[in-house]
Amino acid sequence: MKLIVGLGNPGDKYIFTRHNIGFMVVERLVKDKLSLLPSLKAWRNEEKFISEVCRGDDFIAIKPQTYMNLAGVAVGKIANFYKIDVSDIWVIHDDIDLPLGKIRIRRGGASAGHHGIDSMIKNLKRDDFVRFRLGIGRGKLDRPHTADHNLHRREVEKFVVSLFKEGEASEVKHLIKNSAEALDIALKKGIEAAMNRFN
């Protein structure tokens, strides 16, 4: 059994923001794996896990409702309850260091400053879970003469909770579709197969 964690923030104002790409992808995965009507009823808000939860045949998908900085609390609760090893946890999250649309899959490593991943490492006390890192844009400053300068921390935080731009819609749609496909391949054929296809 795999625990598939889509990272994001709860609440209507965050639904279509860059930080919520993890939520969007697990929702698409469930929609693809189940027919339309069951997929609409598949998600249940389970307070004991502080998450919206969907159970499939070979996976449990969750959307933690703790806000990003405490996502590891929710993941720890459900992993402990179902005795899911950390190595069987797959996390889908935004990555500001990747261009929009890029997917990188890897196991373990540091958080690279992502607060949701920080929280998971802290709560699980291990880092060997799988990350599906999804590029949401590099977050560079718009002005041409500073185009190569990284955003300051405050600006990064503002950028990740911003909405995708209208001109990015097609790339975002493909990113969600490809990421759900990568998860499906990983479930059917293993993580290595997904890495070989999408990395």
Salt bridges, closest charged atoms under 4 A:
GLU27 OE2 - LYS63 NZ 2.77
ASP32 OD1 - ARG28 NE 3.00
GLU46 OE2 - ARG55 NH1 2.70
GLU52 OE1 - LYS63 NZ 3.07
ASP85 OD2 - ARG126 NH2 3.13
ASP88 OD1 - LYS2 NZ 2.61
ASP94 OD2 - HIS19 ND1 2.88
ASP94 OD1 - HIS114 NE2 2.98
ASP95 OD2 - ARG133 NE 2.64
ASP128 OD2 - ARG126 NH2 2.78
GLU157 OE2 - ARG153 NE 3.22
GLU168 OE1 - ARG18 NH2 2.86
GLU181 OE2 - ARG197 NH2 2.80
ASP184 OD1 - LYS33 NZ 2.94
ASP184 OD2 - LYS188 NZ 2.97
